């Protein structure tokens, strides 16, 4: 079968679009936006990728839309609002670990619901969302409504992406209930331990999450120690590789 004969899948990334402002300058970011751009680059003509978010009517908003288009991500569902485009000031310690200072009350905090979003959700094969994008009641309601409106057989990927203090047990539990795939890291699992009374080895805790919320798969990253991928009864353990942080 050649590429032209294969089915095109519809993917939506829902949540924050922002700029990571490093000491060396701004970089386009936001976990859902990064996911959308990466999937578009990898999937090519087999993926129809849409970004569901909001930016301001400012220079960063213009640049954000241009970046998405550059990566062949549809911006039809990126609203332009009066609030400023999201940004986060990032500092790195000597080990390369980052700390974040998020600008308050950004455009992506006011993501409005619309009939266009309802139509998109109804035909979406894969949706990715996180907890940061739900830090405001407006966007929380829109994101959860979008995910719930996707077909029951779609992939609903919850990239938990905890950024203190922008999370709550209520949002995380509700998101887990909506999701069927979870992505988290070794700094986020301890937070879930307290919320959900998780015990045992790391794999036992991840499998309890799978059982409790009916997850198809869990991807668990461990920094320098690599990653675990759990799907059904299978477990894949990938060792880490030394890299130079830039």
N, C-alpha and C positions, 0 to 999 in steps of 0.2 A: 504494500500500500504506500503510495506517495503522500507527501504532506498535504497536497490539495484535497485528498480524499478523506482526511482525518477530521474528526469533529472539533470545532472550536469551543472551548470552555470559557465561561464567563466568571471572572474573578473580581471581587470588590474588596478594597481596603478601606476601613471606616475608622475615622478618628483624626488625630492631630497631624497637621502639616505645620512645620516650624523650621527655624534656622538654628543650628548649633553654632554658637559664636565662640570659637576658640581664641586663645591669645594670638594665633597666626591669622585669624580672619574667620568669616562665616562659612558654614558648610550646610547644604540642604539636608534636612533630616525629618525626624518623626518616625517612630517605628512602623506605623501603617504605610506611610509614604515610601519608606525604604523597602518594605515588603513588596509594594506595588511595582516599584521600579525594577527590583531584582527579578520578580516573576515575569515582567514584561520582557526583560532582556533575555531570560532563559527560555521563555515559552514561544517567543516570536509569533508567528501567525496562528499558532494553536491556542493562544490565549487572547481574550478580549478583556483588558484590565481597566478598571475604573477606580478613581479615587473619590471617596465620599468625605468631604471635609468643607472647611471654610477658611478663607484668607481675607485680609484687609484690602482696602483700596489704597495701598501704599506701595512703595518700591519693592519691599520684600515680598508682598503679595504677587506683584507682577513677575518677579524673578522666580517665585515658587511655581507659578503656573507654567512658566517657560521650562523649568527643570522637568516637570512632569511630562510635558509635551515632548521634550527632548528624548525621554525614555519611552515614548509611545504609550503613555498612560492617558486615558481619556479624562478630561477635566470638565465634562458636561455637568457633573454633580458636585463641583467645587464652587460653593457659594462665595460671592463677594459681599462683605459686610462692612459696617462702619468701624468696628473694632480693629485694633492693630493685628497684623499678622504675627503668629506665634514665634517666639524666640526663647532660647535658653542659653545663658552664659555658662561656659564650661571651663573648669580648671582641672589640671592634671597634676597628681603628686609625682614623686620621684620614680615610683613603680609603674606609672602609666595609668593608675586608677583615676576615674573621673568623678568629680562632684558637680552638681547641677543647680542652677538658680533659674527657675522658670518665671517668665513674665506673667503677671496675673491678667485675668479678664481679656483673653485674646479671642480672635474670630472663631477659632475652633471650639471655644467654650459655648458658642451660640449656634451650633449646627441645627438648622431648622428642619422639621419634617415636611415632606411634600409628596404629592402624588407621583412625581418622578422617582423619588426614592422607593416608594411602594412598588412601582413597576419594575425597577431595577432589582430589588430584593427578590421578587417573585421568580426571576429568571436567572438568579445567581447560583453558580455551581460551587464556588469557594468564597468564603468571607473570612477576613482576618480583622480582629479588633482587640483592644487592650483595656487596661484599667485607667491609664492616664487620661485618655480621651473622654472618660466619664467623670472627670473631676467636678463638672458643673451639672446641676439638675437638668438643664435643657439638653445638653449633648448626651447625658446619660440616658435620658428617655428616648432620644432619637436613635442612638446606637443600639440599645436593647430592642427597640421596636423593629429596626432594620434586620437584625440577626434573627429575631423570632419569625420574621416574615419570609425568610429564605426557605426553599423546599426542605422537607424533612430528611432527604437523602443527600443534601449538600454537605460539604465540609465546612464546619464552623470552628475556626481556629482562634483560640483565646491565647494571645501572647500577653501574659499577665503584666509584664513590664512595670513593676512597682517603682514608683518614684515618690519618696517621702516628701511631704505628708499627704500626697494626693491619692489616697486609697482608703477604703473602708471594708470591713468584713462583709457588709451587706452587698456592696457592689461586686466583690470577688465571688461570693457564693452564688449570687444571681447569674453572673457571667459564666461560672462553671456549669450551672444548670442549663444554660443556653448552648454551651459549646459541646463539641464532640471530639476536639483535639486540643491539647494543652501544651503550651511551650513555657518553660520556666527555667530559672537558673539556681545555682547553689546558694545565692543570697536570699532568694525569694521563698524557697522551700521552708526554711525555719519559721518564716512568718505564717505560713499555712499550718505548720505543726501546732501552733498555739490556737489558731482559729478553729481547726478541725480535729484536734486531738489525735494527730498522726504519731505513731510509734513504730519501732522496729528499724530495720536497715533502710537505706535510701530506696532501694528497689521495692521493698515492702510498702513503704509510704506512698510511692508513686502508683503502685498497683492498687492500694486502697483508694486513692483518688480516682483511678480508672473505674473501679467497682462502684464507688459511691455515686459518681456522676455519669456513669454510662459512657465513658470516653473510649473512642476507637484507638487513640494513640496518645502517648506523652513523649515529648522531646525535652530532655533535661541536660542543660549545659553546665560544665564545671570549670570554666576558665582553662588554666594550664593542664587540668586533668582530663580534658576532652569532653565527651558527651555520652549520654545514654538515650537510646530510642526504644520505647516499648510499644508494641502493637500486638493485640491479642495475647497469646501465650509466648510470643517471641521477645527476646531482648537483644539489642545490638549495643555493644560497648566499644566506643571509639576512643583510642588514646589521643592525648593532646600532642601538638607539634610546637616546638619553640618558634616564636616569631619576634620580630622587632616592632615594637609599638611606635606608630607614627601619628 
